[in-house]
Amino acid sequence: MSIRKLLTAMTLLALLPAAALAADISGNWTASFDTSIGPQQYAYTFVVKDGKLTGKAKNATSESDLHEGKVEGDVVSFVENFNYQGQVVKISYAGKVVSGDEIQFTRDVMGMAKEEIVAKRAK
């Protein structure tokens, strides 16, 4: 085997673990947290394919599609466009997968309020 082929094979093998580290968060998740308008309980459905995250966020009063979702390794982000009395409220989530059953997020409501939340995989 030539040096070039050997180096190419070693490079490809080195990249395999990075691809395997992409978090598989597809499925149902829940979170309970306090906000400036009171306690909230959410259910999330995540679908991840090729690093793109889609799905839904649901609370006691509404359900929203998720947008701009990405999963890169253990880093997760998406946007929930929440409809509040006919107005769209953009809620951005940025987080890290802590384990197969837990994601820690910072939830940013249009730059006006931030909450630290923990989503748990629904059983």
C-alpha angles and dihedrals in degrees: 000000000000122000090248093054091045092051091047092051092048091050092051092048091050091054095052096076091052091055091047091054094066105119118246102217097153110137140049125329135177135203135182119195144151122252136177088267094049139270117340131199117198136184118200129194112200126193115185124189125164092343094308117119122206132160142099141295117208131186133170094284108028151012125223135188116239119240138190090020122172138171115196111173104306095339117103130185137168143148128240114201100206118197110222114180092328094315123109113234113195112218115187122200125198120175153145130240106239096181140338088280104037138058123181113211139184107215114204117194105203091309091293101094134019128195131185108222138176120216118203126201109255114241 
